[in-house]
Amino acid sequence: MKAPDFAYARPASLDEALALLAAHGEDAVPLAGGQSLVTTLNLRLSAPSVLVDLNAIPGLSGITEAEGVVRVGAMARHREVGTSEIVRARLPLLAAAMPHIAHPAIRNRGTIGGSVALADPATEWPACCLALDATIVVRGPQAERRIAARDFFQGLYATALRPGEIVVAVEFPLPASDAVWGFDELARRRGDYALAGLAATARRTGAGLADMRLAFFGLADRPVLAVAAAAALEAGDLTGAQAALADELDPPVDPGTRPETRLHLARVILGRVAGRMLAGE
Ligand code: FAD
């Protein structure tokens, strides 16, 4: 199908982009990598009157480290995030998650800002943001807001973003020196959206793990921190952790995969990830 008619603007500054969004109200939407937005246009699932292209705005790209934080610009492409030297050294969880996102062509264009703004519950970056306790930095016409990932993702394609606001960066606190991480995902085919995924972080304490953060994706209407499962794992009780997932996750009902199947897959990847984290792999 062909996209409906729309006007196109390519502002050269963030202020100009914010002014365009304010002038056109909810009829205008930001365009980042276009890997989801253009699909919805072509399928006529959305029909904004104006696309405000963020690609020429300086300052929205780049990955930097300062004062205990890695700041990833909203326009950083998926591939750029996963291959960044800073990310590989400081946030290896992101580097491990990146190859699971779609296919190379999509990873070369799609952006982290677009991914968190879209908030597809089956995607990798939102869960990584939750596991790593990231902050989403947004700019609106009046001011900047800084929103913890746990407050940002509010439901199916729903976030704390207000109309007219733009995600400008995602900030990740540097993990502690004894931090460990784990990632796994099951999909029908490589590159498909996850049926069940898990991004996990913890601190190593002797033979055990502490401060576990288990962020599941594909298993509810948003990424979910499984708090009871994390507590059980910290106590060394994997079976209890797997059982706790029945109350903590709410797998979607879809024609292809039964919720019980997704829950089973969640338990499987929890076992794998916990085993690797405990083994120090
Ligand atoms: P766009 O498509 O440009 O925008 C998406 C939405 O976010 C739009 O509503 C737009 O207005 C808004 N937006 C974009 N940037 C901003 C911003 N800075 N501030 C505020 N709002 C903004 N993704 C995965 O994570 N995992 C997958 O496995 C996966 N598989 C895919 C398979 C296919 C076949 C396709 C087509 C896409 C897949 N994607 C997957 C989606 C892909 O990663 C997209 O790139 C991503 O979801 C959106 O990023 P984008 O930069 O392309 O955003």
py3Dmol code that shows the C-alpha trace and the ligand (Angstrom):
import py3Dmol

protein = """\
ATOM      1  CA  MET A   1       0.000   0.000   0.000  1.00  0.00           C
ATOM      2  CA  LYS A   2       0.977   3.632  -0.366  1.00  0.00           C
ATOM      3  CA  ALA A   3       1.267   6.094   2.508  1.00  0.00           C
ATOM      4  CA  PRO A   4      -1.404   8.782   2.826  1.00  0.00           C
ATOM      5  CA  ASP A   5      -0.354  12.318   1.870  1.00  0.00           C
ATOM      6  CA  PHE A   6       1.741  14.147   4.442  1.00  0.00           C
ATOM      7  CA  ALA A   7       3.861  17.276   4.669  1.00  0.00           C
ATOM      8  CA  TYR A   8       7.544  16.851   5.492  1.00  0.00           C
ATOM      9  CA  ALA A   9       9.812  19.161   7.490  1.00  0.00           C
ATOM     10  CA  ARG A  10      13.526  18.739   8.144  1.00  0.00           C
ATOM     11  CA  PRO A  11      14.386  21.161  10.968  1.00  0.00           C
ATOM     12  CA  ALA A  12      18.029  22.003  11.626  1.00  0.00           C
ATOM     13  CA  SER A  13      17.666  22.475  15.376  1.00  0.00           C
ATOM     14  CA  LEU A  14      15.814  20.932  18.300  1.00  0.00           C
ATOM     15  CA  ASP A  15      14.023  24.230  19.020  1.00  0.00           C
ATOM     16  CA  GLU A  16      12.800  24.337  15.428  1.00  0.00           C
ATOM     17  CA  ALA A  17      11.532  20.751  15.675  1.00  0.00           C
ATOM     18  CA  LEU A  18       9.744  21.490  18.958  1.00  0.00           C
ATOM     19  CA  ALA A  19       8.163  24.614  17.431  1.00  0.00           C
ATOM     20  CA  LEU A  20       6.914  22.594  14.446  1.00  0.00           C
ATOM     21  CA  LEU A  21       5.398  19.948  16.716  1.00  0.00           C
ATOM     22  CA  ALA A  22       3.752  22.663  18.841  1.00  0.00           C
ATOM     23  CA  ALA A  23       2.373  24.465  15.773  1.00  0.00           C
ATOM     24  CA  HIS A  24       0.796  21.358  14.263  1.00  0.00           C
ATOM     25  CA  GLY A  25      -0.400  19.700  17.472  1.00  0.00           C
ATOM     26  CA  GLU A  26      -1.133  15.971  17.430  1.00  0.00           C
ATOM     27  CA  ASP A  27      -1.195  16.028  13.610  1.00  0.00           C
ATOM     28  CA  ALA A  28       2.605  16.159  13.559  1.00  0.00           C
ATOM     29  CA  VAL A  29       4.933  13.329  14.601  1.00  0.00           C
ATOM     30  CA  PRO A  30       8.728  13.012  14.788  1.00  0.00           C
ATOM     31  CA  LEU A  31      10.439  10.849  12.168  1.00  0.00           C
ATOM     32  CA  ALA A  32      13.624   9.101  13.370  1.00  0.00           C
ATOM     33  CA  GLY A  33      14.789   5.925  11.586  1.00  0.00           C
ATOM     34  CA  GLY A  34      11.371   5.466  10.013  1.00  0.00           C
ATOM     35  CA  GLN A  35      11.563   1.682  10.436  1.00  0.00           C
ATOM     36  CA  SER A  36       8.270   1.508  12.322  1.00  0.00           C
ATOM     37  CA  LEU A  37       6.640   4.814  11.386  1.00  0.00           C
ATOM     38  CA  VAL A  38       6.931   4.359   7.618  1.00  0.00           C
ATOM     39  CA  THR A  39       5.500   0.852   7.919  1.00  0.00           C
ATOM     40  CA  THR A  40       2.463   2.171   9.795  1.00  0.00           C
ATOM     41  CA  LEU A  41       2.048   4.900   7.145  1.00  0.00           C
ATOM     42  CA  ASN A  42       2.223   2.429   4.281  1.00  0.00           C
ATOM     43  CA  LEU A  43      -0.275   0.141   6.005  1.00  0.00           C
ATOM     44  CA  ARG A  44      -2.453   3.210   6.702  1.00  0.00           C
ATOM     45  CA  LEU A  45      -2.390   2.460  10.409  1.00  0.00           C
ATOM     46  CA  SER A  46      -1.419   6.091  11.029  1.00  0.00           C
ATOM     47  CA  ALA A  47      -2.010   9.259   9.035  1.00  0.00           C
ATOM     48  CA  PRO A  48      -0.123  12.220  10.509  1.00  0.00           C
ATOM     49  CA  SER A  49      -0.348  15.389   8.423  1.00  0.00           C
ATOM     50  CA  VAL A  50       3.280  16.425   9.085  1.00  0.00           C
ATOM     51  CA  LEU A  51       6.455  14.390   9.607  1.00  0.00           C
ATOM     52  CA  VAL A  52       9.129  16.280  11.531  1.00  0.00           C
ATOM     53  CA  ASP A  53      12.397  14.624  10.521  1.00  0.00           C
ATOM     54  CA  LEU A  54      14.924  14.549  13.387  1.00  0.00           C
ATOM     55  CA  ASN A  55      17.843  13.387  11.221  1.00  0.00           C
ATOM     56  CA  ALA A  56      19.444  16.795  10.587  1.00  0.00           C
ATOM     57  CA  ILE A  57      19.408  17.978  14.199  1.00  0.00           C
ATOM     58  CA  PRO A  58      22.874  18.190  15.718  1.00  0.00           C
ATOM     59  CA  GLY A  59      23.246  16.977  19.282  1.00  0.00           C
ATOM     60  CA  LEU A  60      20.752  14.108  19.114  1.00  0.00           C
ATOM     61  CA  SER A  61      23.395  11.575  18.078  1.00  0.00           C
ATOM     62  CA  GLY A  62      26.521  10.224  19.683  1.00  0.00           C
ATOM     63  CA  ILE A  63      27.417   8.128  22.697  1.00  0.00           C
ATOM     64  CA  THR A  64      29.431   9.703  25.506  1.00  0.00           C
ATOM     65  CA  GLU A  65      30.553   8.838  29.019  1.00  0.00           C
ATOM     66  CA  ALA A  66      30.812  11.428  31.779  1.00  0.00           C
ATOM     67  CA  GLU A  67      30.208  11.690  35.512  1.00  0.00           C
ATOM     68  CA  GLY A  68      29.165   8.083  36.018  1.00  0.00           C
ATOM     69  CA  VAL A  69      26.697   8.017  33.142  1.00  0.00           C
ATOM     70  CA  VAL A  70      26.719   6.749  29.555  1.00  0.00           C
ATOM     71  CA  ARG A  71      24.541   9.066  27.490  1.00  0.00           C
ATOM     72  CA  VAL A  72      23.189   7.616  24.248  1.00  0.00           C
ATOM     73  CA  GLY A  73      21.721  10.213  21.880  1.00  0.00           C
ATOM     74  CA  ALA A  74      18.174   9.469  20.747  1.00  0.00           C
ATOM     75  CA  MET A  75      19.258   9.264  17.087  1.00  0.00           C
ATOM     76  CA  ALA A  76      21.960   6.665  17.760  1.00  0.00           C
ATOM     77  CA  ARG A  77      21.174   3.743  15.442  1.00  0.00           C
ATOM     78  CA  HIS A  78      20.693   0.285  16.941  1.00  0.00           C
ATOM     79  CA  ARG A  79      23.907  -0.960  15.334  1.00  0.00           C
ATOM     80  CA  GLU A  80      25.860   2.080  16.522  1.00  0.00           C
ATOM     81  CA  VAL A  81      24.710   1.434  20.107  1.00  0.00           C
ATOM     82  CA  GLY A  82      25.675  -2.232  20.024  1.00  0.00           C
ATOM     83  CA  THR A  83      29.086  -1.694  18.436  1.00  0.00           C
ATOM     84  CA  SER A  84      30.143   1.418  20.384  1.00  0.00           C
ATOM     85  CA  GLU A  85      33.430   0.937  22.262  1.00  0.00           C
ATOM     86  CA  ILE A  86      31.968   2.753  25.263  1.00  0.00           C
ATOM     87  CA  VAL A  87      28.914   0.513  25.295  1.00  0.00           C
ATOM     88  CA  ARG A  88      30.907  -2.677  24.841  1.00  0.00           C
ATOM     89  CA  ALA A  89      33.180  -1.748  27.736  1.00  0.00           C
ATOM     90  CA  ARG A  90      30.611  -0.264  30.114  1.00  0.00           C
ATOM     91  CA  LEU A  91      27.217  -1.684  29.153  1.00  0.00           C
ATOM     92  CA  PRO A  92      27.840  -5.089  27.557  1.00  0.00           C
ATOM     93  CA  LEU A  93      24.174  -5.977  28.099  1.00  0.00           C
ATOM     94  CA  LEU A  94      23.262  -3.514  25.309  1.00  0.00           C
ATOM     95  CA  ALA A  95      25.907  -4.973  23.002  1.00  0.00           C
ATOM     96  CA  ALA A  96      24.496  -8.480  23.622  1.00  0.00           C
ATOM     97  CA  ALA A  97      20.907  -7.363  22.984  1.00  0.00           C
ATOM     98  CA  MET A  98      21.518  -5.417  19.758  1.00  0.00           C
ATOM     99  CA  PRO A  99      21.947  -8.396  17.346  1.00  0.00           C
ATOM    100  CA  HIS A 100      18.492  -9.636  18.392  1.00  0.00           C
ATOM    101  CA  ILE A 101      16.829  -6.502  17.009  1.00  0.00           C
ATOM    102  CA  ALA A 102      15.280  -7.211  13.607  1.00  0.00           C
ATOM    103  CA  HIS A 103      17.727  -7.459  10.669  1.00  0.00           C
ATOM    104  CA  PRO A 104      20.896  -5.565   9.643  1.00  0.00           C
ATOM    105  CA  ALA A 105      19.074  -3.080   7.374  1.00  0.00           C
ATOM    106  CA  ILE A 106      16.673  -2.147  10.178  1.00  0.00           C
ATOM    107  CA  ARG A 107      19.475  -1.998  12.747  1.00  0.00           C
ATOM    108  CA  ASN A 108      21.379   0.419  10.501  1.00  0.00           C
ATOM    109  CA  ARG A 109      18.479   2.910  10.406  1.00  0.00           C
ATOM    110  CA  GLY A 110      16.336   2.349  13.509  1.00  0.00           C
ATOM    111  CA  THR A 111      17.203   4.455  16.548  1.00  0.00           C
ATOM    112  CA  ILE A 112      17.160   3.938  20.295  1.00  0.00           C
ATOM    113  CA  GLY A 113      15.015   7.078  20.686  1.00  0.00           C
ATOM    114  CA  GLY A 114      12.469   5.736  18.197  1.00  0.00           C
ATOM    115  CA  SER A 115      12.399   2.398  19.967  1.00  0.00           C
ATOM    116  CA  VAL A 116      11.748   3.803  23.438  1.00  0.00           C
ATOM    117  CA  ALA A 117       9.215   6.349  22.103  1.00  0.00           C
ATOM    118  CA  LEU A 118       7.313   3.603  20.297  1.00  0.00           C
ATOM    119  CA  ALA A 119       7.360   1.312  23.370  1.00  0.00           C
ATOM    120  CA  ASP A 120       6.596  -1.933  21.576  1.00  0.00           C
ATOM    121  CA  PRO A 121       6.397  -4.408  24.483  1.00  0.00           C
ATOM    122  CA  ALA A 122       8.230  -7.136  22.534  1.00  0.00           C
ATOM    123  CA  THR A 123      11.403  -5.097  21.951  1.00  0.00           C
ATOM    124  CA  GLU A 124      14.870  -5.164  23.412  1.00  0.00           C
ATOM    125  CA  TRP A 125      15.853  -1.573  24.258  1.00  0.00           C
ATOM    126  CA  PRO A 126      12.946  -0.804  26.620  1.00  0.00           C
ATOM    127  CA  ALA A 127      13.709  -3.947  28.662  1.00  0.00           C
ATOM    128  CA  CYS A 128      17.429  -3.102  28.726  1.00  0.00           C
ATOM    129  CA  CYS A 129      16.543   0.412  29.926  1.00  0.00           C
ATOM    130  CA  LEU A 130      14.556  -1.120  32.775  1.00  0.00           C
ATOM    131  CA  ALA A 131      17.250  -3.652  33.702  1.00  0.00           C
ATOM    132  CA  LEU A 132      19.949  -0.956  33.703  1.00  0.00           C
ATOM    133  CA  ASP A 133      17.767   1.591  35.552  1.00  0.00           C
ATOM    134  CA  ALA A 134      18.111   4.101  32.707  1.00  0.00           C
ATOM    135  CA  THR A 135      16.680   7.604  32.541  1.00  0.00           C
ATOM    136  CA  ILE A 136      14.843   8.793  29.439  1.00  0.00           C
ATOM    137  CA  VAL A 137      15.650  12.454  28.751  1.00  0.00           C
ATOM    138  CA  VAL A 138      12.894  14.319  26.900  1.00  0.00           C
ATOM    139  CA  ARG A 139      12.533  17.921  25.728  1.00  0.00           C
ATOM    140  CA  GLY A 140       9.233  19.720  25.379  1.00  0.00           C
ATOM    141  CA  PRO A 141       8.393  23.260  24.338  1.00  0.00           C
ATOM    142  CA  GLN A 142       8.940  24.529  27.899  1.00  0.00           C
ATOM    143  CA  ALA A 143      11.583  22.370  29.518  1.00  0.00           C
ATOM    144  CA  GLU A 144      13.566  19.177  29.746  1.00  0.00           C
ATOM    145  CA  ARG A 145      12.145  16.267  31.731  1.00  0.00           C
ATOM    146  CA  ARG A 146      14.073  13.271  33.023  1.00  0.00           C
ATOM    147  CA  ILE A 147      11.949  10.148  33.451  1.00  0.00           C
ATOM    148  CA  ALA A 148      13.067   6.874  35.034  1.00  0.00           C
ATOM    149  CA  ALA A 149      12.535   3.937  32.668  1.00  0.00           C
ATOM    150  CA  ARG A 150      10.275   2.262  35.266  1.00  0.00           C
ATOM    151  CA  ASP A 151       7.900   5.257  34.986  1.00  0.00           C
ATOM    152  CA  PHE A 152       8.353   5.863  31.260  1.00  0.00           C
ATOM    153  CA  PHE A 153       6.833   2.649  29.848  1.00  0.00           C
ATOM    154  CA  GLN A 154       3.153   2.762  30.707  1.00  0.00           C
ATOM    155  CA  GLY A 155       1.434   0.186  28.504  1.00  0.00           C
ATOM    156  CA  LEU A 156       1.006  -1.097  24.959  1.00  0.00           C
ATOM    157  CA  TYR A 157       2.757   1.544  22.802  1.00  0.00           C
ATOM    158  CA  ALA A 158       2.114   3.960  25.700  1.00  0.00           C
ATOM    159  CA  THR A 159       4.746   6.083  27.438  1.00  0.00           C
ATOM    160  CA  ALA A 160       5.043   9.090  29.715  1.00  0.00           C
ATOM    161  CA  LEU A 161       5.857  11.252  26.650  1.00  0.00           C
ATOM    162  CA  ARG A 162       3.476  14.201  26.310  1.00  0.00           C
ATOM    163  CA  PRO A 163       2.305  15.531  22.951  1.00  0.00           C
ATOM    164  CA  GLY A 164       4.974  17.739  21.423  1.00  0.00           C
ATOM    165  CA  GLU A 165       7.849  16.198  23.403  1.00  0.00           C
ATOM    166  CA  ILE A 166      10.934  14.632  21.832  1.00  0.00           C
ATOM    167  CA  VAL A 167      13.177  11.968  23.362  1.00  0.00           C
ATOM    168  CA  VAL A 168      16.668  13.495  23.210  1.00  0.00           C
ATOM    169  CA  ALA A 169      18.763  10.824  24.958  1.00  0.00           C
ATOM    170  CA  VAL A 170      18.807   7.752  27.140  1.00  0.00           C
ATOM    171  CA  GLU A 171      21.174   7.885  30.105  1.00  0.00           C
ATOM    172  CA  PHE A 172      22.524   4.709  31.695  1.00  0.00           C
ATOM    173  CA  PRO A 173      24.238   4.807  35.108  1.00  0.00           C
ATOM    174  CA  LEU A 174      27.581   3.009  35.052  1.00  0.00           C
ATOM    175  CA  PRO A 175      27.187  -0.470  36.566  1.00  0.00           C
ATOM    176  CA  ALA A 176      29.098  -1.262  39.777  1.00  0.00           C
ATOM    177  CA  SER A 177      32.510  -2.926  39.432  1.00  0.00           C
ATOM    178  CA  ASP A 178      31.033  -6.280  40.607  1.00  0.00           C
ATOM    179  CA  ALA A 179      28.075  -6.076  38.202  1.00  0.00           C
ATOM    180  CA  VAL A 180      27.060  -9.056  36.069  1.00  0.00           C
ATOM    181  CA  TRP A 181      24.425  -9.228  33.359  1.00  0.00           C
ATOM    182  CA  GLY A 182      22.490 -11.722  31.267  1.00  0.00           C
ATOM    183  CA  PHE A 183      20.364 -11.645  28.154  1.00  0.00           C
ATOM    184  CA  ASP A 184      18.307 -14.182  26.248  1.00  0.00           C
ATOM    185  CA  GLU A 185      15.439 -14.125  23.821  1.00  0.00           C
ATOM    186  CA  LEU A 186      13.301 -16.682  22.020  1.00  0.00           C
ATOM    187  CA  ALA A 187      11.674 -15.801  18.702  1.00  0.00           C
ATOM    188  CA  ARG A 188      10.200 -17.927  15.932  1.00  0.00           C
ATOM    189  CA  ARG A 189      12.970 -16.933  13.531  1.00  0.00           C
ATOM    190  CA  ARG A 190      16.093 -14.883  14.110  1.00  0.00           C
ATOM    191  CA  GLY A 191      15.143 -11.224  13.699  1.00  0.00           C
ATOM    192  CA  ASP A 192      11.476 -11.696  14.558  1.00  0.00           C
ATOM    193  CA  TYR A 193       9.994  -9.900  17.517  1.00  0.00           C
ATOM    194  CA  ALA A 194      10.538 -11.817  20.752  1.00  0.00           C
ATOM    195  CA  LEU A 195       8.033 -14.352  22.022  1.00  0.00           C
ATOM    196  CA  ALA A 196       9.845 -14.097  25.343  1.00  0.00           C
ATOM    197  CA  GLY A 197      12.932 -12.122  26.294  1.00  0.00           C
ATOM    198  CA  LEU A 198      14.919 -11.250  29.408  1.00  0.00           C
ATOM    199  CA  ALA A 199      17.493  -8.559  30.149  1.00  0.00           C
ATOM    200  CA  ALA A 200      19.015  -9.037  33.595  1.00  0.00           C
ATOM    201  CA  THR A 201      21.550  -7.319  35.827  1.00  0.00           C
ATOM    202  CA  ALA A 202      22.878  -8.118  39.303  1.00  0.00           C
ATOM    203  CA  ARG A 203      25.888  -7.800  41.580  1.00  0.00           C
ATOM    204  CA  ARG A 204      28.038 -10.808  42.312  1.00  0.00           C
ATOM    205  CA  THR A 205      28.356 -11.665  46.023  1.00  0.00           C
ATOM    206  CA  GLY A 206      30.656 -14.637  46.572  1.00  0.00           C
ATOM    207  CA  ALA A 207      28.789 -17.603  45.100  1.00  0.00           C
ATOM    208  CA  GLY A 208      25.471 -15.727  44.799  1.00  0.00           C
ATOM    209  CA  LEU A 209      23.820 -12.711  43.233  1.00  0.00           C
ATOM    210  CA  ALA A 210      22.351  -9.550  44.766  1.00  0.00           C
ATOM    211  CA  ASP A 211      20.394  -6.513  43.573  1.00  0.00           C
ATOM    212  CA  MET A 212      18.933  -8.543  40.685  1.00  0.00           C
ATOM    213  CA  ARG A 213      16.862  -6.741  38.090  1.00  0.00           C
ATOM    214  CA  LEU A 214      14.972  -9.087  35.778  1.00  0.00           C
ATOM    215  CA  ALA A 215      13.337  -7.151  32.924  1.00  0.00           C
ATOM    216  CA  PHE A 216      11.129  -9.428  30.810  1.00  0.00           C
ATOM    217  CA  PHE A 217       9.789  -8.416  27.400  1.00  0.00           C
ATOM    218  CA  GLY A 218       7.190  -9.917  25.079  1.00  0.00           C
ATOM    219  CA  LEU A 219       5.391 -11.075  28.212  1.00  0.00           C
ATOM    220  CA  ALA A 220       2.999  -8.236  29.056  1.00  0.00           C
ATOM    221  CA  ASP A 221       1.807  -4.942  27.595  1.00  0.00           C
ATOM    222  CA  ARG A 222       5.129  -3.354  28.614  1.00  0.00           C
ATOM    223  CA  PRO A 223       8.559  -4.486  29.846  1.00  0.00           C
ATOM    224  CA  VAL A 224       8.179  -5.902  33.357  1.00  0.00           C
ATOM    225  CA  LEU A 225      10.577  -5.997  36.317  1.00  0.00           C
ATOM    226  CA  ALA A 226       9.936  -9.359  37.964  1.00  0.00           C
ATOM    227  CA  VAL A 227      10.621  -8.423  41.583  1.00  0.00           C
ATOM    228  CA  ALA A 228       9.472 -11.607  43.358  1.00  0.00           C
ATOM    229  CA  ALA A 229      11.375 -13.818  40.925  1.00  0.00           C
ATOM    230  CA  ALA A 230      14.503 -11.723  41.514  1.00  0.00           C
ATOM    231  CA  ALA A 231      14.130 -12.096  45.300  1.00  0.00           C
ATOM    232  CA  ALA A 232      13.757 -15.876  44.967  1.00  0.00           C
ATOM    233  CA  LEU A 233      16.850 -16.094  42.764  1.00  0.00           C
ATOM    234  CA  GLU A 234      18.858 -14.025  45.223  1.00  0.00           C
ATOM    235  CA  ALA A 235      17.861 -16.629  47.830  1.00  0.00           C
ATOM    236  CA  GLY A 236      19.154 -19.362  45.505  1.00  0.00           C
ATOM    237  CA  ASP A 237      15.672 -20.675  44.672  1.00  0.00           C
ATOM    238  CA  LEU A 238      15.408 -20.988  40.866  1.00  0.00           C
ATOM    239  CA  THR A 239      12.257 -23.135  41.025  1.00  0.00           C
ATOM    240  CA  GLY A 240      10.576 -20.541  43.238  1.00  0.00           C
ATOM    241  CA  ALA A 241      11.692 -17.775  40.867  1.00  0.00           C
ATOM    242  CA  GLN A 242      10.223 -19.609  37.885  1.00  0.00           C
ATOM    243  CA  ALA A 243       6.970 -20.207  39.757  1.00  0.00           C
ATOM    244  CA  ALA A 244       6.728 -16.519  40.726  1.00  0.00           C
ATOM    245  CA  LEU A 245       6.578 -15.517  37.067  1.00  0.00           C
ATOM    246  CA  ALA A 246       2.961 -16.736  36.825  1.00  0.00           C
ATOM    247  CA  ASP A 247       1.884 -13.779  38.999  1.00  0.00           C
ATOM    248  CA  GLU A 248       4.373 -11.229  37.694  1.00  0.00           C
ATOM    249  CA  LEU A 249       3.932 -11.627  33.932  1.00  0.00           C
ATOM    250  CA  ASP A 250       0.781 -11.192  31.861  1.00  0.00           C
ATOM    251  CA  PRO A 251       1.544 -12.739  28.451  1.00  0.00           C
ATOM    252  CA  PRO A 252      -0.550 -11.362  25.606  1.00  0.00           C
ATOM    253  CA  VAL A 253      -3.316 -13.385  24.001  1.00  0.00           C
ATOM    254  CA  ASP A 254      -2.448 -13.622  20.328  1.00  0.00           C
ATOM    255  CA  PRO A 255      -3.498 -16.065  17.635  1.00  0.00           C
ATOM    256  CA  GLY A 256       0.004 -17.503  17.154  1.00  0.00           C
ATOM    257  CA  THR A 257       1.185 -18.291  20.672  1.00  0.00           C
ATOM    258  CA  ARG A 258      -0.806 -19.223  23.754  1.00  0.00           C
ATOM    259  CA  PRO A 259      -0.060 -17.225  26.927  1.00  0.00           C
ATOM    260  CA  GLU A 260       0.906 -20.468  28.732  1.00  0.00           C
ATOM    261  CA  THR A 261       3.495 -21.146  26.038  1.00  0.00           C
ATOM    262  CA  ARG A 262       5.041 -17.705  26.482  1.00  0.00           C
ATOM    263  CA  LEU A 263       5.088 -18.189  30.251  1.00  0.00           C
ATOM    264  CA  HIS A 264       6.848 -21.516  29.771  1.00  0.00           C
ATOM    265  CA  LEU A 265       9.407 -19.842  27.498  1.00  0.00           C
ATOM    266  CA  ALA A 266       9.940 -17.133  30.131  1.00  0.00           C
ATOM    267  CA  ARG A 267      10.749 -19.822  32.712  1.00  0.00           C
ATOM    268  CA  VAL A 268      13.150 -21.480  30.286  1.00  0.00           C
ATOM    269  CA  ILE A 269      15.104 -18.303  29.580  1.00  0.00           C
ATOM    270  CA  LEU A 270      15.134 -17.383  33.265  1.00  0.00           C
ATOM    271  CA  GLY A 271      16.815 -20.720  33.982  1.00  0.00           C
ATOM    272  CA  ARG A 272      19.350 -20.192  31.208  1.00  0.00           C
ATOM    273  CA  VAL A 273      20.159 -16.593  32.122  1.00  0.00           C
ATOM    274  CA  ALA A 274      20.410 -17.293  35.865  1.00  0.00           C
ATOM    275  CA  GLY A 275      22.656 -20.280  35.200  1.00  0.00           C
ATOM    276  CA  ARG A 276      25.013 -18.226  33.030  1.00  0.00           C
ATOM    277  CA  MET A 277      25.102 -15.330  35.492  1.00  0.00           C
ATOM    278  CA  LEU A 278      25.896 -17.652  38.397  1.00  0.00           C
ATOM    279  CA  ALA A 279      28.564 -19.407  36.350  1.00  0.00           C
ATOM    280  CA  GLY A 280      30.091 -16.033  35.473  1.00  0.00           C
ATOM    281  CA  GLU A 281      29.646 -16.589  31.730  1.00  0.00           C
TER     282      GLU A 281
END
"""
ligand_1 = """\
53
FAD
P 10.417 5.691 13.718
O 9.927 4.523 12.950
O 10.993 6.829 12.953
O 9.417 6.197 14.774
C 8.667 5.301 15.595
C 7.717 6.117 16.485
O 8.450 6.816 17.473
C 6.918 7.173 15.728
O 5.672 7.308 16.384
C 7.732 8.438 15.927
O 6.945 9.611 15.841
C 8.276 8.239 17.330
N 9.610 8.807 17.557
C 10.751 8.453 16.898
N 11.802 9.090 17.445
C 11.316 9.862 18.430
C 11.916 10.741 19.374
N 13.241 10.941 19.423
N 11.118 11.372 20.255
C 9.776 11.161 20.261
N 9.143 10.334 19.406
C 9.915 9.690 18.508
N 12.550 -3.438 16.884
C 13.063 -4.108 17.921
O 13.426 -3.476 18.913
N 13.219 -5.461 17.880
C 12.859 -6.206 16.788
O 13.021 -7.422 16.786
C 12.311 -5.501 15.661
N 11.954 -6.157 14.557
C 11.473 -5.436 13.489
C 11.139 -6.117 12.312
C 10.648 -5.406 11.233
C 10.308 -6.174 9.972
C 10.512 -3.983 11.300
C 10.009 -3.197 10.120
C 10.848 -3.309 12.439
C 11.335 -4.021 13.553
N 11.675 -3.372 14.729
C 12.174 -4.093 15.768
C 11.448 -1.924 14.886
C 12.721 -1.128 14.650
O 13.665 -1.426 15.632
C 12.442 0.375 14.681
O 13.610 0.940 14.226
C 12.113 1.004 16.006
O 10.990 0.456 16.633
C 11.711 2.465 15.846
O 12.824 3.217 15.641
P 12.901 4.248 14.465
O 14.079 5.091 14.774
O 12.859 3.551 13.190
O 11.590 5.153 14.724
"""
view = py3Dmol.view(width=600, height=400)
view.addModel(protein, "pdb")
view.setStyle({"model": 0}, {"cartoon": {"style": "trace"}})
view.addModel(ligand_1, "xyz")
view.setStyle({"model": 1}, {"stick": {}})
view.zoomTo()
view.show()
